[in-house]
């Protein structure tokens, strides 16, 4: 995907060992379609050479406010006017302090100060030792910088180059990339609380066996990510899948349909949107054996009874908040044929304003999908595309419906 196509990013490096991650970040931004202009402080040049960053960005690196390559000798003006965003990664404690005070004695701080503040956002990826990070001066400076309009991308936690362990590591390049992509997405769901279910459920037969299905969770995880990108607070109730949690999303792992129902009911009380993408098992074994069921040598198979699982979507859709219009419910239908007819009937049966149909066998485990959005007026098709693209289109559609009903 080219989520940053047409975006021009000034990638600023200040002094810190995390400069080595900035090389990977530069590559990742370019792979996603952005053009990248690297600007380095003198201290950054102690950690990584401009040669590396030039080769990766395919542009000469700027390091001095006296750079004679600019005809007007005003690199700080020219570079900041071209940018769709300035991203400082790594941003050292010292550089944060400089930005806060509006100091401008090197090109990078100068162009941050000179940027048209309403048009060119400033994104900060701090990187420092845990004591420096926790120091009241740093925390105070960061709070003030955010009040001045900068966007703080947070820090990671873990082993640090100094040998200590704690907060203050620069986020990994892929995490920063996800944050930058999210930054540019329209904030259609700002202020909303979105609850998503995803993946299969697992209904235990005994401690080593169970019933599950082929749902990969990819569509639901993409929807959680898209909702987060759109500015919502997102809780993702996930069945057993091996997918990484989207940035900024609160994940609750569950196993069985009953676990999923409990988690959903707990979080539905504060949600304004509920999107049920999970492929919930329709039935569970009537009993779960405490110990592994063994062959008894007679050739007889064990017999098994089933109980129908609760319908999570229908339960939420019938709750007082949903019927009063405070919780907008969206269902999914994985069908094998006659999508429109099944999805239309299922929407009415589940009691939801919007039902999203897809062909299960064609989508389970795949990165692409096609969706059919069915409401009381009819159906709209979202043609085959990567799941994240479809998720963003669906979120835009839901945001429009919430606005209309508000
Ligand atoms: N769903 C749910 N709880 C269940 C079963 C389904 O919340 N116990 C939700 C799914 O997350 C999805 C929608 O209901 O949003 C449709 O699920 P699906 O399994 O396709 O529908 P069923 O009700 O099982 O209907 P059928 O078996 O006839 O296809």
Boltz pocket constraint, residues with backbone or C-beta under 6 A from the ligand:
constraints:
  - pocket:
      binder: B
      contacts: [[A, 197], [A, 257], [A, 276], [A, 277], [A, 278], [A, 279], [A, 280], [A, 281], [A, 282], [A, 309], [A, 310], [A, 311], [A, 312], [A, 313], [A, 314], [A, 330], [A, 331], [A, 332], [A, 333], [A, 334], [A, 335], [A, 346], [A, 350]]
      max_distance: 6.0
